[in-house]
Amino acid sequence: MSRHPPAVAPGTATPNRSVTADIFDRQAPRQALLSAVQGHEVLASAYRGSINATATVADAARALVAAARGAGIRRIVVVGGSGILEVAPGVQLADTPGFSDILKPVSLAHQDAVDVFHEAGDLDWNG
């Protein structure tokens, strides 16, 4: 699923299905996203967010949780946000010397998203 799925030539045999859905679609309850994930067992996300719009990372997490719940999906797999990886007990990569000041806000936003997933105690997630 993507907001901009790759083009597949007509008549091309493929076991994959490309679906367009905007995670920020404000239609209640995000019908396009819910329709796109319906019938799946796992919801995977590699949403990064923009350096200029870091709040979207937690917003995306909330949308994924809502879509998973609405579709009866119990497992979410999240890829990304390496700045929040713990490199020593209690120390995240984003807090180490030399970590990019430009990327730090995005890394902190990924921590906010992790908090959203932690609060969704009815779902099994890993990142």
C-alpha positions in Angstrom: 0.0 0.0 0.0 1.3 3.4 -0.9 0.0 6.9 -1.5 2.0 6.6 -4.8 2.0 2.9 -5.8 4.4 1.8 -8.6 3.0 1.5 -12.0 2.5 -2.1 -13.2 2.1 -2.6 -16.9 -1.4 -3.8 -17.9 -1.5 -7.5 -18.4 1.6 -8.1 -16.2 1.2 -11.3 -14.1 2.0 -10.6 -10.5 0.8 -12.1 -7.2 1.0 -8.6 -5.6 -1.7 -6.1 -5.5 -1.0 -2.3 -5.3 -3.4 -0.3 -3.3 -3.5 3.5 -2.9 -4.5 4.9 0.5 -3.6 8.1 2.3 -2.8 7.4 6.0 -3.9 11.0 6.7 -7.2 10.8 4.9 -9.6 12.5 7.4 -12.7 10.6 6.3 -14.2 8.9 9.3 -12.9 6.3 10.0 -10.2 6.6 7.3 -12.1 4.4 4.9 -9.4 4.0 2.2 -6.8 2.9 4.8 -9.2 0.5 6.5 -10.3 -1.0 3.1 -6.6 -1.4 2.1 -5.7 -3.4 5.2 -8.9 -5.4 5.5 -8.3 -9.2 5.4 -4.6 -9.1 6.3 -3.0 -10.7 9.4 -0.2 -8.2 9.8 0.1 -4.4 9.2 3.7 -3.3 8.3 4.8 0.3 8.3 8.0 2.1 7.2 6.6 5.6 7.6 9.4 8.1 8.2 7.8 11.5 8.3 9.2 14.8 7.1 11.9 16.8 8.9 9.5 19.7 8.6 6.5 17.9 9.9 7.6 15.7 12.7 4.1 15.5 14.3 3.0 13.3 11.4 5.0 10.4 12.8 2.8 10.0 15.9 -0.3 10.8 13.8 0.6 8.0 11.4 1.0 5.6 14.3 -2.4 6.6 15.6 -3.9 6.0 12.1 -2.2 2.6 11.9 -3.5 1.6 15.3 -7.1 2.6 14.4 -6.9 0.8 11.0 -5.5 -2.3 12.6 -8.3 -2.3 15.2 -10.9 -1.6 12.6 -9.7 -4.4 10.4 -9.2 -6.9 13.2 -5.5 -7.0 12.8 -3.6 -7.8 16.0 0.0 -7.4 14.8 1.8 -4.3 13.6 5.4 -4.3 12.4 7.2 -1.0 12.3 10.5 -0.3 10.4 12.5 2.8 10.8 13.5 5.4 13.4 17.0 4.1 14.1 17.8 7.2 16.2 15.6 5.8 19.0 17.6 2.5 19.1 19.2 2.0 22.5 23.0 1.9 22.1 23.8 1.6 25.8 21.4 1.2 28.8 19.2 4.2 28.8 21.0 5.9 25.9 19.4 6.3 22.5 21.4 6.8 19.3 19.9 10.2 18.9 21.5 11.3 22.2 25.0 10.3 21.3 27.7 12.8 20.3 27.8 13.3 16.5 24.2 12.4 15.9 22.8 14.7 13.2 21.0 17.8 14.7 18.9 17.9 11.5 17.6 14.3 12.1 17.2 14.5 15.8 13.6 15.9 15.7 12.5 13.1 13.4 14.1 10.6 15.8 12.3 12.1 18.8 9.1 12.0 16.8 9.6 8.2 16.2 9.8 7.9 20.0 6.4 9.6 20.2 5.1 7.0 17.7 6.6 4.2 19.8 4.7 5.6 22.8 1.5 5.4 20.7 2.1 1.7 20.0 2.9 1.0 23.6 -0.4 2.6 24.7 -2.2 0.2 22.2 -2.0 -2.7 24.7 -4.5 -4.8 22.7 -2.2 -5.0 19.8 1.0 -7.0 19.3 3.7 -4.7 17.7 7.4 -4.7 17.2 9.8 -2.3 15.7 
